[in-house]
């Protein structure tokens, strides 16, 4: 069963830290903001193994993604198939306040082109010390969506993971079927494949930064905030499971 909703990062991060260490991760603090630690967890594998990055919690009012990562760590999903790089809570001050923005009222997921916030400057510095990633996964929620959808940034036309993800989450709840999702035309039900040239974008989100600097395959998973929290956590878990199985098979 998914974990219960935490009250604030003071509850969440120590529990995740214990679970991550038991699962073989090394934890590190790469920054601190408003009294809250910015934490990353890494787990090596064989030298030629794929490197996979996952993040959550950049919007503080999106609780399902951090808890999904917590449960995935406890389930032992992050095994020897890959080297893992996990940032589970990128906006701890917003998570405490249950606000999209950080404690200064800034949307951190628009600050990656020329970072101004302490959180994103610290995060970018940490990312620059990591290897290139085989793929990256950013976990989010959407208050306007009616169902699950994903963004795919795949400029090299690598084998898509999108279809496997949608098949996995469909039994758990609805797929977003709108022709326009989050202001962008859908490529298929539940799938957005925007033009991914970072030089054409302003106010870069994390996924665009990752696509420009760290990987040629980047996914953003979005659960619908109006759905029950346990369903959203289970949906994120199923999406990650399916994507990793397809990627690492």
N, C-alpha and C positions, 0 to 999 in steps of 0.2 A: 504494500500500500504506500502511496506517496506520503511524504512527511508532512506534518502540520505546518501551517503558515507561521513563520517566526515573527516575533514582535519587533525585533531590530537586529542589526548586525552583531550586537553583543551576544545574542543567542546563536545566530547562524554561523558565523565564522569559526568560533571554537569547535562547534560540532563538526563542521566540514574539515577543519584542520585535523582533528582526531581521526576521522574516517579516511582522509587522504593519506595520512601517514601509515595507517594500518593497511592501506591498499598499495603501499610502496612508492608513494609520491614524495618528493622533496618540496617543502613549502618555503617560500621566501616572501618577504615584505619589500615591495618595490617603491613604496611611498606611503604617506599618511596625509589625510585630509580631514580637517575639523575633528580631530581626535580619533578617526577611524583608519584602520590599516587598509592599504591596498595590497592584496595578496595574489600570488600566482603559484601554481603547482605544476611541477614537471616530473616526468617519469621516462627514463631512457629505455631504449630497446637495442636491438642489434644495429651495428653501424649502417647497414643498408636498408633499414626499416623505414617505412613512410613516417613523416612527421605531421601530426594533426593538431590543429589549434581549435579550441572552443572557448566561447565567452558568453557571459550573461550579466544581467543586472546593471546595464548602463543606463536604463531608465528605472528609477526607483519605484514606480508604481506598476511594475511588471513582475510580480513575485513568482510566477510559475517557472520561468527559466532557471533562476538560481537553485530552486528546490529540485528541479529536474536533474541538474548537474550533480547535486548532492546525492540523489538516489542512484544515479549512474555510477558514481564513485563507490557507493556502498554495495552495489550489485556486482562489482568487479568487471564492468564492461571495458574499462581501460586496461587491457591486458598486454601481452607481449607482441601483439600484431603490429604495434606502432609505437613511436615515441610521442608522448602526450604533452601538450602545453595548454594549461587551463587557467583562465581568469574568471572566477565564478561570480564576482561582485564588483563591477567597475565603478559603481556610484553608491558607495555605502551611506553617504549623507542623505541622498534622495531615498534610499531604501528605508532608512530610519523614519523619515518624514512621510513616506509613501507618496512621493512626488516624482514626476517625470524628470524634473531638473535636479541639479545638485543644490547644495545649501545656498548658493549664490543666485539661484534662479536661472542657471545656464543649462541648455540642452547639450550634454556632453557628446551626443552622437551627431553633432554638427561641427565638431571642433578638431577634425583630424588633418585638415590641409595645412594650416599654420597654427598649431595648438597654442591656445591662450590659457587654458585652465590647468591648474596644478595636476589634476587627475590624469588628463590626457597627455600632458608633457611627460609625466612619469610612466604612463603606459607605453607611449611611443619609445621612450628610452629603453624600457624592458624589451619590447618587441625587436628593437634593433640589435639586441644581444642574442636573439634566437636564430636558429637556422631557417631557411626557407621551408614553407609548409607545403605538403602535398595537397592539402585542402584545409579550409577554415569554415567554421560554423558559428554564427552569431545568433543567439536565441532571444526572441522578442515576443511581445504581445501587441495587439491592436484593438483599441477601444471602438473603432468604427466597423471592424470586420464582423461578418456573420459566421465565419468558419475559418479553418486553417488555410494558410497559403504560404508560399515560399518565394524568395528571390533567388535566382541563379545568375551568377557572374562567371562566365565560362568562355573567355575570349579565344581560347585555343581549340574550342569544340571537342573537349575531352568527353568521354562517355558520361552521360548525364546520370545523376543520382535522383533526379526529381520524381520520376515515375515510381521508383521503389519506395520513396518516402510517402507519396500520396497513397499508395496501396496500403502501407502500414498504418497510416493514421485514419483512414476512412472508416474502419469499424468503430472508432472511438468517438466520432463526432463529425459534424458537417465539414465539407470542403467549401471554401469560398468560390462561388460560381459567377460573381459579377464580371462583366466584360471589362470594367475599369476597376482596378484594385489600387487603393492608396494613391489615386490620381494618375495611375499608369495603366495602359492597355494590357490586359492579360494575354499571355501567349497561348495559354490553355487554362481550363478551370484549375484554379489554385496555384498557377505558375506565372510569375513575372520574370521576364528576361530583358531587363532594360539595357540600353546602350551603355556599355561599361567602360568607355574611355574616360579615365579620371580627369583628363585635362578639360573635358567639357562640363565638369561639375563644379559647383561652388559649395562651400560648407560641407566638406566631405564627411560622411558617416564612417564608422569603423570599417564596414565591409569594403568601401571604395579604397580606403587606405591599404587594407590588406591585399586587395586585388592589384594595386599599383606597386606595392613594395615586397610582398611576401608570398603570393600564391597566384596560380592561374585558375583556381577553382574555389569559389567562395559562395556559401549559402547563408541566407538569413531565413530562419523559421519563425513564423508569426502565428500564435494562437489567438483566438478571439476572446477578449477580456470579458465579454458578457456570458461566456460559458462557465459552468462551475469550476472552481479551482482544481479539485482532484482530476477532473477530466483534462484540464489544460496541462497539468503536470504530466499525466499519463501520455498525452499526445506529444509533448516535447520529447519524452523518453522514447516513445515509439519512433518518432522521426529521426532521432539521433541513432538509435539502434539500426534502423533500416539503412540510413546513409552510410554508416560505418561498415555494415555488412557488405553493401554494394561496392564501396570504395576499396575495402581491404580483402575482398574475396580472392 
